[in-house]
Amino acid sequence: MPKAIKELWGAIHGTTSLGERGQVVVPKKLRDSLGLEKGDDFVVLEKGGAIVFIPSGIMSKFVADITGQLKNIKK
């Protein structure tokens, strides 16, 4: 895969499918790569037809960082 495309989309870690109850299995290669464990929470976004899962801890840190930067800008 060309570097520019890999940087845009990230690494491919396998495929998955939507189960009968709407569940999606995250491929083991990706779970291991990110250190994901049973019970981890995610924020789920849709953008242009793509589904994005963001670990809740990462999203919380992002929101806190942005909030802090906005407070500094307003000073």
C-alpha positions as CSV (number, residue, x, y, z in Angstrom):
1,M,0.0,0.0,0.0
2,P,1.4,3.4,-0.9
3,K,2.5,5.5,2.1
4,A,0.1,8.3,1.4
5,I,-2.9,6.0,1.4
6,K,-1.7,4.2,4.5
7,E,-1.4,7.5,6.3
8,L,-4.9,8.5,5.2
9,W,-6.6,5.3,6.1
10,G,-4.3,3.5,8.5
11,A,-3.2,-0.1,8.5
12,I,-5.6,-2.9,7.4
13,H,-6.1,-5.4,10.3
14,G,-8.7,-7.7,8.7
15,T,-12.4,-7.7,8.1
16,T,-15.5,-8.2,10.2
17,S,-19.2,-8.4,9.7
18,L,-22.4,-7.2,11.5
19,G,-23.8,-10.0,13.6
20,E,-27.5,-10.9,14.1
21,R,-27.8,-8.6,17.2
22,G,-25.9,-5.7,15.6
23,Q,-22.5,-6.6,17.1
24,V,-19.2,-6.1,15.4
25,V,-16.1,-8.0,16.3
26,V,-12.8,-6.0,16.2
27,P,-10.1,-8.2,14.6
28,K,-7.7,-9.7,17.1
29,K,-4.7,-8.2,15.3
30,L,-6.1,-4.7,15.9
31,R,-7.2,-5.4,19.5
32,D,-3.7,-6.6,20.2
33,S,-2.1,-3.6,18.4
34,L,-4.2,-1.1,20.4
35,G,-4.3,-3.0,23.7
36,L,-8.1,-3.2,23.6
37,E,-9.8,-5.4,26.2
38,K,-13.3,-6.8,26.8
39,G,-15.5,-4.0,28.2
40,D,-13.6,-1.1,26.7
41,D,-16.0,1.7,25.7
42,F,-16.0,3.6,22.4
43,V,-17.6,6.7,20.9
44,V,-19.1,5.8,17.5
45,L,-19.2,8.3,14.7
46,E,-20.4,8.3,11.1
47,K,-18.6,10.4,8.6
48,G,-19.3,10.2,4.9
49,G,-20.6,6.6,5.2
50,A,-17.6,5.5,7.2
51,I,-18.1,4.2,10.8
52,V,-15.4,5.3,13.3
53,F,-14.9,3.8,16.7
54,I,-12.9,6.0,19.1
55,P,-11.9,4.7,22.5
56,S,-13.8,6.7,25.1
57,G,-10.5,7.5,27.0
58,I,-9.0,9.0,23.8
59,M,-12.1,11.1,23.1
60,S,-12.2,12.3,26.7
61,K,-8.6,13.4,26.6
62,F,-9.2,15.1,23.2
63,V,-12.2,17.0,24.5
64,A,-10.3,18.1,27.7
65,D,-7.4,19.3,25.6
66,I,-9.6,21.3,23.3
67,T,-11.5,22.8,26.2
68,G,-8.2,23.8,27.9
69,Q,-7.0,25.4,24.7
70,L,-10.2,27.3,24.2
71,K,-10.0,28.6,27.8
72,N,-6.4,29.8,27.1
73,I,-7.5,31.6,23.9
74,K,-10.3,33.4,25.7
75,K,-7.9,34.9,28.3
